[in-house]
Amino acid sequence: MDLGLKNKVALVLASSKGLGLACAKVLYQEGANVMICSRTEEHLKVARAQILELESINENNHIEYVVANLLYEDQIQLLVDTTRQKFKKIDILIHNAGGPPSKPVKDVSKEEWTNSIDLNLRSFVRISRLVLPLMEEQGNGNIIAITSVSVKQPLENLVLSNTTRLGVLGFAKTLSNEYARKNIRVNVVCPGPTLTDRMKELIESNMVQMNKSEKEIKKQWTVQIPMGRMGHPEELAHLVAFLASDRASYITGTAIQCDGGFVSAPF
């Protein structure tokens, strides 16, 4: 299915690896011009090369990158300014940020609380405030925030994610209500356990905290998933690309999980 993303401009955050990179790849294949970002230029160079190897339905689309740390407001400003200078517009914003450390409440430091709030929540607020006026001027736009199933079902030893990502959901829902009449859609996607570097880090952390083997920890995750396996990054990326397209033109203000049935709640 051609999603109609040819020549759209997508800004994808934290996109040199994992879910962000998977989203950038699919959007590029669908014909969009894509700006990726990360804190590390070497990772971005590798990611850009990987994306350029893919076949796209658009012979003329481009992939560019900006080195930016989402903890800092001035670097978020640079990211938006550079994207606009390069591509003249921003049609799609994919907010993604690294997952905070896996710890129980009692072990979380003040600094870790601050970093998690800045990285996961404030970065979304800051970049949305910069991108929304551009989308209003264009007369349309699409914002998608990648959070976690923790916004629907809190996860053990992930208090930082459970807390800050719920803030992202609340802000996204507020934006969707305020900007729907301006033809700007805002949605949230909630990946479950997915085979990324982040998941490998969580498994290793849980092995230490629980004194269990890798096989035992993986089984703890998959036994909770009706499909009996973890997800692949591209499975979430295809959902994101659909939501970013006009095929999803009547979908806004939603939080959709992509989790193999992991969340057991009815809503």
matplotlib code that plots the C-alpha trace (Angstrom):
import matplotlib.pyplot as plt

x = [0.0, 1.3, 0.7, 1.0, 4.1, 6.1, 7.9, 6.6, 9.2, 9.6, 11.7, 12.5, 14.1, 16.7, 16.9, 20.4, 19.3, 16.3, 12.7, 13.7, 15.9, 13.2, 10.7, 13.2, 13.8, 10.1, 9.3, 12.2, 11.0, 7.5, 9.0, 9.4, 12.4, 13.8, 15.9, 17.4, 19.2, 21.2, 23.9, 26.6, 27.7, 29.3, 26.1, 24.2, 26.6, 26.1, 22.3, 22.2, 24.3, 21.9, 18.9, 20.4, 20.8, 17.0, 14.7, 12.4, 9.2, 10.6, 13.8, 14.4, 13.9, 16.7, 18.0, 20.0, 21.1, 21.7, 23.8, 21.5, 21.1, 17.4, 18.2, 19.1, 16.7, 19.2, 20.0, 16.3, 16.0, 19.0, 17.4, 14.2, 15.9, 18.2, 15.4, 13.4, 16.4, 17.1, 13.6, 11.6, 8.9, 8.1, 5.1, 5.7, 7.3, 8.2, 9.1, 11.3, 13.8, 16.0, 14.5, 15.4, 17.3, 15.5, 15.2, 12.7, 11.5, 13.8, 17.0, 16.2, 18.3, 17.2, 19.5, 17.9, 14.4, 15.5, 17.2, 14.2, 11.7, 14.0, 14.7, 11.3, 8.7, 10.3, 11.9, 8.4, 7.0, 9.9, 10.0, 6.2, 6.2, 8.6, 7.0, 3.3, 3.5, 5.2, 2.4, -0.3, 1.3, 1.3, -2.3, -1.6, 0.8, 1.2, 2.9, 3.5, 5.1, 6.7, 6.2, 5.7, 3.0, 3.9, 1.4, -1.4, 0.2, 3.0, 6.1, 8.1, 11.4, 10.6, 9.2, 10.9, 9.3, 6.0, 5.8, 7.4, 5.8, 2.3, 3.2, 3.9, 0.5, -1.3, 0.4, -0.2, -3.9, -4.1, -2.5, -4.8, -7.8, -6.5, -5.1, -7.5, -9.5, -6.3, -5.7, -2.9, -3.2, -1.4, -1.2, 0.9, 2.2, 3.0, 5.5, 5.6, 8.8, 10.7, 14.1, 16.2, 19.4, 17.3, 15.6, 19.0, 20.0, 16.8, 17.4, 21.0, 19.8, 17.1, 19.6, 21.7, 18.8, 17.0, 20.0, 18.6, 19.9, 19.2, 16.9, 14.9, 14.5, 13.5, 10.9, 9.5, 8.8, 7.5, 5.3, 3.2, 2.8, -0.1, 1.8, 4.7, 7.5, 8.9, 8.2, 10.5, 11.3, 9.9, 6.5, 6.1, 7.6, 4.8, 2.2, 3.9, 4.0, 0.3, -0.6, 1.6, -0.3, -3.6, -4.8, -5.2, -6.9, -9.6, -7.3, -6.1, -5.8, -5.2, -2.7, -2.2, -0.1, 1.9, 2.7, 1.5, -1.3, 0.9, -1.5, -4.4, -6.6, -9.6, -8.8]
y = [0.0, 3.4, 5.6, 8.8, 10.0, 10.9, 14.3, 14.7, 15.9, 13.7, 14.7, 11.6, 12.0, 9.6, 7.7, 6.3, 3.0, 1.0, 2.1, 5.6, 4.1, 1.6, 4.5, 6.5, 3.6, 2.9, 6.6, 6.9, 3.7, 5.3, 8.3, 10.9, 13.1, 12.3, 14.1, 11.9, 12.9, 11.5, 12.6, 10.7, 11.6, 8.3, 6.5, 8.9, 8.3, 4.6, 5.0, 7.3, 4.8, 2.0, 4.0, 5.0, 1.3, 0.8, 1.0, 3.9, 4.6, 8.1, 8.5, 12.0, 11.9, 12.6, 11.5, 14.0, 14.2, 16.6, 15.9, 16.9, 16.0, 16.2, 17.2, 20.7, 23.3, 25.0, 21.8, 21.1, 24.6, 23.8, 20.6, 22.2, 25.2, 22.9, 20.7, 23.7, 25.2, 21.9, 20.9, 24.1, 22.5, 19.8, 17.6, 14.8, 14.8, 11.5, 12.1, 9.4, 9.5, 7.0, 4.9, 5.9, 3.5, 0.4, 0.9, 0.6, 3.9, 3.8, 3.6, 6.5, 9.6, 13.3, 13.6, 10.6, 12.1, 15.4, 13.7, 11.5, 14.4, 16.5, 13.8, 12.1, 14.8, 18.2, 17.4, 16.6, 19.8, 21.9, 20.5, 20.6, 24.3, 24.9, 22.6, 23.4, 27.0, 25.7, 23.1, 25.8, 28.0, 25.0, 24.2, 20.6, 18.3, 15.1, 14.4, 10.9, 10.2, 6.8, 5.9, 2.5, 0.1, 1.4, 4.2, 1.6, -1.0, 0.1, -2.1, -3.4, -1.5, 1.1, 3.9, 6.6, 5.3, 4.7, 8.3, 10.4, 8.6, 9.1, 12.8, 12.5, 10.9, 13.6, 16.4, 14.6, 14.2, 17.9, 18.9, 16.6, 18.3, 21.8, 21.4, 19.0, 21.8, 23.1, 19.9, 18.7, 15.2, 14.0, 10.3, 8.1, 4.6, 2.3, -0.5, -3.5, -5.6, -5.2, -6.5, -3.4, -2.5, -0.9, -4.3, -6.0, -3.4, -4.1, -7.8, -7.4, -5.0, -7.5, -10.3, -8.5, -7.2, -10.5, -12.8, -14.8, -16.1, -14.4, -17.2, -16.8, -13.1, -13.4, -16.0, -13.6, -11.2, -13.5, -15.6, -12.4, -11.9, -13.9, -14.1, -15.7, -13.5, -10.0, -7.5, -6.4, -2.6, -2.5, -3.8, -0.6, 1.5, 0.3, 1.5, 4.9, 5.3, 4.5, 7.0, 9.6, 9.2, 10.4, 6.8, 7.6, 11.0, 10.5, 9.2, 11.6, 11.7, 7.9, 5.7, 2.5, -0.3, -2.6, -5.3, -8.8, -8.6, -7.8, -5.2, -7.1, -4.1, -3.6, 0.0]
z = [0.0, -1.0, 2.1, 0.2, 2.1, -1.0, -0.6, 3.0, 5.5, 8.7, 11.7, 13.7, 17.1, 18.7, 15.3, 15.0, 16.5, 17.7, 17.2, 15.9, 13.2, 12.2, 11.8, 9.8, 7.5, 6.8, 6.3, 3.8, 2.0, 1.7, -0.1, 2.7, 3.2, 6.6, 9.2, 11.8, 15.0, 17.8, 20.3, 18.4, 14.9, 14.1, 14.9, 12.6, 9.8, 10.0, 10.3, 7.2, 5.2, 6.2, 5.2, 1.8, 1.0, 1.1, -1.9, -1.8, -3.9, -4.4, -6.5, -5.2, -1.4, 0.9, 4.4, 6.5, 10.1, 12.9, 16.0, 19.0, 22.6, 23.5, 27.1, 25.9, 24.6, 22.4, 20.6, 20.1, 18.5, 16.3, 15.2, 14.2, 12.5, 10.5, 9.4, 8.2, 6.4, 4.6, 3.7, 4.0, 6.1, 8.7, 8.0, 10.5, 13.9, 15.5, 19.1, 20.5, 23.4, 25.2, 28.0, 31.5, 33.9, 35.2, 39.0, 41.8, 43.4, 46.4, 44.2, 41.9, 42.6, 42.2, 39.2, 37.5, 38.1, 36.6, 33.6, 32.9, 33.0, 30.8, 28.3, 28.0, 28.8, 28.5, 25.2, 23.8, 25.2, 23.8, 20.3, 20.0, 20.9, 18.1, 15.4, 16.0, 14.7, 11.5, 11.1, 11.7, 9.0, 6.6, 7.5, 8.5, 10.4, 12.2, 15.6, 16.9, 20.3, 20.9, 24.6, 26.1, 27.2, 30.7, 30.0, 30.1, 32.4, 34.8, 34.5, 37.4, 38.3, 35.6, 37.8, 35.7, 32.5, 34.1, 35.4, 32.6, 29.7, 31.2, 31.1, 27.4, 26.9, 28.8, 26.8, 23.5, 24.3, 25.2, 22.0, 20.0, 21.5, 20.9, 17.4, 15.7, 14.1, 12.6, 10.8, 13.0, 14.4, 17.5, 18.5, 20.8, 20.1, 22.9, 22.1, 24.2, 24.7, 21.5, 20.4, 20.6, 22.3, 25.0, 25.7, 25.9, 28.5, 30.5, 30.4, 31.6, 34.4, 35.5, 35.5, 38.0, 40.1, 40.2, 40.1, 37.2, 33.9, 30.6, 29.5, 32.7, 32.3, 28.6, 29.6, 32.2, 29.4, 26.7, 29.1, 29.5, 25.7, 24.1, 20.8, 22.7, 21.4, 21.5, 18.8, 16.0, 15.6, 12.1, 13.3, 15.3, 12.5, 10.1, 12.6, 12.9, 9.1, 8.8, 11.5, 9.8, 6.5, 5.3, 5.5, 9.2, 8.6, 11.2, 13.9, 16.5, 20.3, 20.5, 22.3, 20.4, 21.7, 19.5, 22.0, 20.8, 23.4, 26.4, 27.9, 29.4, 30.2, 27.9, 27.1]

ax = plt.figure().add_subplot(projection="3d")
ax.plot(x, y, z, "-o")
ax.set_aspect("equal")
plt.show()
